[in-house]
């Protein structure tokens, strides 16, 4: 399959697969329990297959030092004031020292890399993700995680405009904002920013 690069050098970009979204006991902005379980299972299978194929897994982890780092975003501030918003707990989400900032244990392997300087939906903004990718010669991103219509979409757009080949792994992404938002985000990706594939299709594509 033609991914538009001369030599494919892939890595997994695993976005916010942490307890703050996926562990019902501590999550501040949780996916529904059944969706959380499914996301963990599908990502574990995909990560294991990627590691076995020699593809590195990079975890992107949201971590704030203070509430003020969150409140500087005007829209997020309004979500915290709306009791009906899915993101009403944004000012309480993944602050330094909270248990939600931990990657789900079964998804983390000693061979993985962790970038914990993510503070906005776009994983590139204010983090050392691009430095990590460029310095390891990576040009193709296999993107998984939460939420499809915010962090996954924003990061896929950012990857595209930085000239990375971007592939969203369909069964490994989900959102707390409902199935319509999930489907709309994947439609946007397909239209202009990258590929949407199953995990097996993506591994086959990068290996070919």
N, C-alpha and C positions, 0 to 999 in steps of 0.2 A: 504493500500500500504506500502511496506517495504522501508523505507528511510534510513535504516542502522544505526539508533540510537535507544537506548533502550526506551527512552521517548522523544517524539518530543517536543521541546520548541522553537517555531518559532518567527522570527521577519522579517519585511520587511526592505530591504536595498534599499533605493530610491536614485539613483545616479544622481547627477547634473540635477535635475529637476528645474532649475533656469532660470531666465530671460536672462542670457547670452547665452543660447541655444534656448529658447522657446518663447521669447517675441520679435517679429520683430522690435519693436520700439527701443530697446536697445541692442539686441543680437550682440555679437562680433564674435561668431562662431555659426551661426544659422542653425537649421534644416529648410528645406522648410516650408512655412507657413501651408500648408495642413497637413504635417507630425507633426508639432508642435501641431496643434489643436487636432489631433488624439491621440497623446501621452498624452496630458493633460486630455482628456476625458477618455481614458482607465485607466490611473493611478488613476484618481479621483474615478472611480467606484470601482476599486480594493482596494484602501485604505479604502474607506467607508465600504466595505465588511469585510476587515481585522479588522478594529476598532470595528465593530459590533461583530466580533468573538473573541475579546479580544487579537488580535495580534498587538503588538506595531509596529509603523512605525518610522524608523530611516532615516532621511535625511542626505545624505553625500553631502557636498557643497564645491566646489573648491573655494579657496580664497588665493590670493597671496599678500604678503606684498610689493613686489617690482618686477620690471621687471627682476632684476638679479636672483631672485628665479626661474624664468621661463627659462632664458637664460643658466643656468647651465646644462640644458639638451641639449646635442649636436645635436640630431636630430631635436628637436623643433626649435633650432636656424636656421637650414637650411630651415625649413618650412616657417619661417618668411621672408626668402630671396627669396622664390619662389612664384611669383604672381599667378601661376596657382594652387597652393596647396589649398585643402579645409581648411587647418588649417593655412593659411597665416597670420591670425590675432592673432596667439597664444601669441605674446608678449603684446597684448592689452587686453587680456582676463581675466576677473574676478579679476582685481586688487582691493585692499582694497578701499572701498568707492564708487565703481562703482555700478550703479543700477542692473547690471547683476548678482551680487552676492546674490540677493534675491530669495528665493524659490518662485515659482509661487504661488500666494496667495491662489488660490482655492484648492491647494494640501496640504496646511499646516493647521494642526489642533492643538489646544492648548495641546492636549494629546501627540503629536508627540515629538520625540527627534531630536535634530540637532547636527551633528558633522561637524564643519566648519573648520577643520584642514587638509582637503584633498588638497594635492599639486601635486600629480602624478596620473596616471591612476589607479594604484592599491590603493583602498581605505584604505587598512591597513597600507601602508607605511607612516610613519611620523604622523599618526593621532592616536586618542584614541579610534578608532572603536573596536579593539580587547579587550581593557580594558572594554569598555562598554558592549560588548557581554558577556564576561566571568563573569563579576560581576553581570550580570542579568540572568545567567544560560542559555543563548541562544545557541542552537546547530544547528539550521536549519534556513537557510537564503532564503528568497523569494526576488529575486533580480530584480529590475526594473530600467529603466532610459536610459541615453544617455552617450556615444555612444556605440552601441552594440559591435563593433569590437575593442574598446579601453578600456574604463573604465569598462564597463560591463564584457567583457571577462577577463580583467586583474584581476578584483576583484573576479570573479568566480574561476579562477585558484588559486588565493591566498587563497580563502576560502577553496577550496578542499585540498590544501597542508597543511592547518592548521587544517584539520579534521572536518570542518563544513560540514553538508549536504547542498548542494547548488542547488537551483531551480531557473532558469531564467523564468520569466513570459513573454511568447512570445508576447502577444499583447501590453505589456507595455514597450518594448524596441525598439529603432530605432537608426539610424545613419545618419549623414550628408554625409557619404562617399558612399552612394548608396546601392541599394538592394543586389548586389552581395557580398559586404563586410558584410552586415547584415546577409545574409544566411550562409556565410562561418563561421562567428563567432558562430552562433547557432550550426552549424555542429560540430565545435571543442568542444563546451560544451558537446553536446550529446555523442561524441566519448570518452571523457576521464575525464570530470570534474564535471558533474552534470546532472540534469534533465532539460528539457525544457517543460513547461506545460502552459496551459491557466490559468488565475487567478482562475476560478472556480475549475479546476482540482487540483490546488495547495492547495487551502483552504480545499477541500475535503480530500486530501492526508494527510495534517497535522492534521486534526481533527479525522482521522480514526486511 
